[in-house]
Amino acid sequence: MAIKAELAKTQTIGEKAVYHINELSKVTGSRATAYRALGELREAGFAEQLKEGYFTIRSSLFQPFNLWTDLFPSLQALKKARFFGLSYNENDVRLAQQILNGVVTLDYRAYELTRLQLPHLFSIYVDDADEAARMLRKHKFSEGRRGRVAIMPGIGSLENEIQRVYLDCIAYGGRSLLDAIAIEILHAETLDPHVRGIFRTEDVLKVRDELASQSGTRSR
Amino acid sequence: MPLNLEHEAAKITEELGSVVFVGAFAVNHYSKYRTTRDIDLVIASPLDERKLIALGYTKWEQPRGLSWLSPRGIKVDFYTRDVGGIPADWILEKAVEFRIGKNAIRVICLEGLILAKHRAGRTTDVDDLRQLLTVHGGAIKWDVMAEIADNHEMTELKQVSAVLSR
């Protein structure tokens, strides 16, 4: 599936915690077009429906349109993520780390790469999501929406692992954008120079300050 | 976890007295979430630079402005007037106290934190706001919120919290 260029128009909606379909209507010109656009945003992995008429948008929607193709595998994997919890705390992550095999991404991998932000959600690409789910259930995990363990199908290339974590962080959006900035600063040589996110200067300076204060150099 | 910001907050409170933690540290108090290694706080008295230096704090000039490093190397930003237009006096008066072992630590009240995040509106703030409203949207005291939010903000926050809160 390709993301339609017309969807880029929805970028003008601006960043908010929650949107109502009426706000999207103002951008698209009509309610019918707004519902169609919302459907396409959900299909692409940018939007998530809440209660009737309300939805959230990932901040990755506001990345340049030419990056959307690179973000697409990450967005699709995030869309298919399945969440599991047992104690709903850090212990769940420790147990999942022991019993699951796969490629770790987002919070926990970003923390290993950057030490910037404390991790929260343990996200892992697995070869067989059903098998991984069975394994978690065997250890008394329940599947739901709140768990701190997320298993995702390995959609797209995982070959350049750091590049994929970088794109996953941009696709996930929110606080993960800070992780993407830190990866770009610390691991620039491993990233494709033609595939880069766009970040606010304020966020870049914040990350640079944080990394400098950690390293003790205070002058990057 | 290698970093213990609660321990750092306890040390800062011990050193500086009447302070209230805001920002990501406060978000993490209400809802265990992600945070960077910096600390933002509101201080009751005007910033006494000589006192800070005597306590081992060091000034740190950076492109974004002046920050301080605590004696343990943690970046600290002080707010003396307001946070996102919320007066420092109000934040100090409504602060919520909790204990870590023998130490009492004060954080901004939930209503102040939510409004500050709503007003800031950056990507990370929107993320924090979603997290706070999802977990605590049902616990907001709207009479307290009305003391600092305007009518438009009240309407918007009530609507968003009704949609997000569990």
Interface residues (C-beta under 8 A of the other chain):
Chain A: E15 K16 A17 V18 H20 L50 K51 Y54 T56 S59 N89 E90 D107 L116 Q117 L118 P119 H120 G173 G174 R175 L177 L178 R200 E202 D203 L205 K206 D209 E210 A212 S213 Q214 G216 R218
Chain B: M1 L3 K32 Y33 R34 T35 T36 R37 D38 W60 Q62 P63 R64 S67 L69 G73 I74 K75 H118 G121 R122 T123 T124 V126 D127 D128 L129 R130 L133 Q159 V160 V163 L164
